[in-house]
């Protein structure tokens, strides 16, 4: 069972008729929501490592454990979000909207927490829970709005718009910190206001249930079969293996900051290089995946991440930093939306959100292990041996995923 709706393989090239060349309006609307929301979230994400490690004095091990813990919480809630969205056939927007709203409200939590570790932890948990609830329903809406042969392009357009927000977020954070003499509270207030704007855009411009076909298979018989499908199991296994060998962006930015001896004020600008590269390559990567198959771009993207790890082992300098950020952007462009485009058509229509949630949960839990493991290795061995170990682990995971992932010939 490769497709529940068209009978075509998810890795097959597009139909010669040119169907699916126009990106559906629902995808564009969701991209606008993600753009605004990412401005809000990346404002906080850009300053968070600096705030926790340099401001509050957390060790790399503590930061890695905290970051991994909240990513794990996000992963588990994705299962709930996917299950709720699949019930009733038209609740994808409602569930996603609840997640967007919770993340926006978490900015107020950071503001009210002050420097209290418990309050900060609760606010971060609320933000990650909101992200976990909304991600699978949103991706299911994208998957159900576009024809299977054009999913790579649809996800590429969405991710490009999403990344535009990721590009603008650190710039806004930098501007706010510069204008307020490093007042983190001001960043949290502006982030909250922008997050509410994203919720409003979702309500006004994303149709409720419009992407879900009127006639679907019986839910009770189809939803439970996601992991029973051998092709989907192989996709989940490969994604989890690769996720466990992923260090995490925050650690890479901290390594670059230390290597360059970058002033704290400029730290929020580091993600801009990766975001700019991701923005430029997201749509072309999606188109290539639609034409040639999604397995190879996905694996090549992880190859770019491996190259970034190896580059960081070299002596620090601006050429090294530019290359690392560029490779990180290539990694996301070739893997994020491409993985959803690879897995989406394998799943039945009425279980699409739940199935994608299973995939995202497996990947996120694996990344929890990777983040905590790298934090421990950095604390015990130092950054360079930890990076070498991470590179070896990722190379091994790539070799295994090459054999596990289904190829174009799968049926």
Secondary structure, DSSP 4 states (H G I P E B T S, - for coil): ---SSS---TTSPPPTT-TT-SPPHHHHHHHHHHHHHHHHHHHHHHHHHIIIIIIS---HHHHHHHHHHHHHHHHHHHHHHHHHHHTTSS-HHHHHHHHHHHHHHHHHHHHHHTT-HHHHHHHHHHHHHHHHHHHHHHHHHHHHHS-GGGHHHHHHHHHHHHHHHHHHHHHHHHHHHHHTTS-HHHHHHHHHHHHHHHHHHHHHHS-SSTTS-SS---HHHHGGGTTTSHHHHHHHHHHHHHHHT---HHHHHHHHHHHHT--GGGGGGHHHHHHHHHHHHHHHHHHHHHHH-HHHHHHHHHHHHHHHHHHHHSPP-HHHHHHHHHHHHHHHHHHHHHHHHHHHTTS-GGGHHHHHHHHHHHHHHHHHHHHHHHHHHHHHH-HHHHHHHHHHHHHHHHHHHHHHS--TT--
